[in-house]
């Protein structure tokens, strides 16, 4: 493997710091929302502890979102379903799942991105089978928001690919000149 290919597989420190900060902010926001809801105050202690653990499992993997986008999305969907299965409101985890959906579209291959969208939408539909289910209108809106977020990630992916091709072409023209 040449040096250029090896470098492309590692992320610069600034991106790791950004993603780690993003994961911490998502954790803080989701935890604050979980603390503030009235349903959390009436739950048994074990359910609350498990709920906090699921919030951490849902948000902290965002630090690896560029390197392992599909694994981060799958972890977020699974922990979100477990959260809803406890009867806790899944809306608390909404912002973090949007970041994971964007990441799978922006940093994954085409088929990985499509699989990620299917996993996220199926996860949203599966929430309806749990005690934490949401209304049908809310479900439809949430599915639209997830699809729009995925589309934004695809636009970002395509833009980066286009910019890389332009840069390569410019370097080629410079060498030819």
Secondary structure, DSSP 4 states (H G I P E B T S, - for coil): --HHHHHHHSPPHHHHHHHHHHHHHHHHHHHHHHHHSHHHHTS-HHHHHHHHHHHHHHHGGGGGTTTSHHHHHHHHHHHHHHHHHTT--GGGGHHHHHHHHHHHHHHS-HHHHHHHHHHHHHHHHHHTTSTT---HHHHHHHHHHHHHHHHHHHHHHHHHHHHHHHHHHHHHHHHH-
